[in-house]
């Protein structure tokens, strides 16, 4: 948007500050069900939760062992958090001695062919869901699909959009203006997501059964991306989030570029192009195996849900239409943040304080000036993402500033906290008549001053002090969460 930070924030430093607190929020959480020994369970999805395709709150993701919890959209993050907690308690009650794995990187994994793909039934929709997952397994490997995380969904309140539209609409229709707001925010989210990866990254370690994925990725990197070889090979010392790095759940084949986020038209056109473009590699894999269909098609994307991105723009669906069709027809309804690791120090995988901070951070992304991406900036944006995910705890790490200079991570983060985040949080607290937003920013700021407080650091520290393996650490946290007295 064509505004500057001070100008836009000052517009809310009055009775309009309450608009910053309005909107809708929802949370999705993926977790692996494991045995008390840390192995994937062999049991089916609990029948108490009914048909996976019809239960809107408790279903499966890629695997039969990978449970997915989805809250309803609520008018406060507190309500969404309470609903997530209730869903988790419901699942823990039904799974008996099984545990919910509390980490994003998977537990002990069997051989690829023994990892169970989720089963959905005999209907056309059910079979399509299974074929899609067979395709994911074939394209990226089952072990990558076992990586789990948190998705944070949000939308702005209508009154705030109306207020900004009145001031900055310049004759545009409300929906067109609203779409521009979400894409402007998304561009800045992508620019500054490295800060969330640094602060919230909680996947610095893996089990040895995941090593085969890393070895395969090293071969690709050594051949195609030699500039990343050195930092990637130090991940065991400095990683914050292996989940969102090249070693986790990612795809280098989609050819996404920043132009996707310059407008709704380019976003829809870009994803649709990926869905309609043949992939030589995926074609060689074949569509059938032993008489059974194993990919929906051999295009770069089988369908839109295969589009990997740190943030996605969505519209609620009707009559089984796709998100993309509805997005094109009715514009953006909400945004989905997809780079949050499970926090093993929280029963639900995320804390209320984190949710409050995300509210502040996303308003910062909205209020900051947001120019269109070009190819050179997009390259730097992605380099920052991977540098922080793989070596974010390295004290001397420098990031690519988008004005062609370099800056120490700590210095850039300090600037954002002191000049932007604390200012927004103070206005939100005035409207809320409390201190929760400033407290959430202060809590995250302490991690900047003392990196040993980062969840990635705390995980490594506990494992080292207790002489625990990755599996032992995860099982201890999982048992603690399940036995917590409500």
HELIX and SHEET records of a PDB file:
HELIX    1   1 UNK A    5  UNK A   10  1                                   6    
HELIX    2   2 UNK A   15  UNK A   21  5                                   7    
HELIX    3   3 UNK A   47  UNK A   49  5                                   3    
HELIX    4   4 UNK A   77  UNK A   94  1                                  18    
HELIX    5   5 UNK A  112  UNK A  114  5                                   3    
HELIX    6   6 UNK A  124  UNK A  140  1                                  17    
HELIX    7   7 UNK A  142  UNK A  145  1                                   4    
HELIX    8   8 UNK A  158  UNK A  168  1                                  11    
HELIX    9   9 UNK A  174  UNK A  200  1                                  27    
HELIX   10  10 UNK A  208  UNK A  210  5                                   3    
HELIX   11  11 UNK A  211  UNK A  224  1                                  14    
HELIX   12  12 UNK A  226  UNK A  228  5                                   3    
HELIX   13  13 UNK A  229  UNK A  232  1                                   4    
HELIX   14  14 UNK A  235  UNK A  238  1                                   4    
HELIX   15  15 UNK A  258  UNK A  261  5                                   4    
HELIX   16  16 UNK A  264  UNK A  276  1                                  13    
HELIX   17  17 UNK A  280  UNK A  285  1                                   6    
HELIX   18  18 UNK A  304  UNK A  306  5                                   3    
HELIX   19  19 UNK A  323  UNK A  330  1                                   8    
HELIX   20  20 UNK A  352  UNK A  367  1                                  16    
HELIX   21  21 UNK A  375  UNK A  391  1                                  17    
HELIX   22  22 UNK A  409  UNK A  416  1                                   8    
HELIX   23  23 UNK A  417  UNK A  421  3                                   5    
HELIX   24  24 UNK A  422  UNK A  432  1                                  11    
HELIX   25  25 UNK A  436  UNK A  449  1                                  14    
HELIX   26  26 UNK A  451  UNK A  453  5                                   3    
HELIX   27  27 UNK A  455  UNK A  466  1                                  12    
HELIX   28  28 UNK A  470  UNK A  482  1                                  13    
SHEET    1   A 4 UNK A  58  UNK A  60  0                                        
SHEET    2   A 4 UNK A  66  UNK A  70 -1                                        
SHEET    3   A 4 UNK A  23  UNK A  34 -1                                        
SHEET    4   A 4 UNK A  99  UNK A 100 -1                                        
SHEET    1   B 6 UNK A  58  UNK A  60  0                                        
SHEET    2   B 6 UNK A  66  UNK A  70 -1                                        
SHEET    3   B 6 UNK A  23  UNK A  34 -1                                        
SHEET    4   B 6 UNK A 150  UNK A 156 -1                                        
SHEET    5   B 6 UNK A 334  UNK A 340 -1                                        
SHEET    6   B 6 UNK A 311  UNK A 314 -1                                        
SHEET    1   C 2 UNK A 288  UNK A 289  0                                        
SHEET    2   C 2 UNK A 292  UNK A 293 -1                                        
SHEET    1   D 2 UNK A 398  UNK A 400  0                                        
SHEET    2   D 2 UNK A 406  UNK A 408 -1                                        
END                                                                             
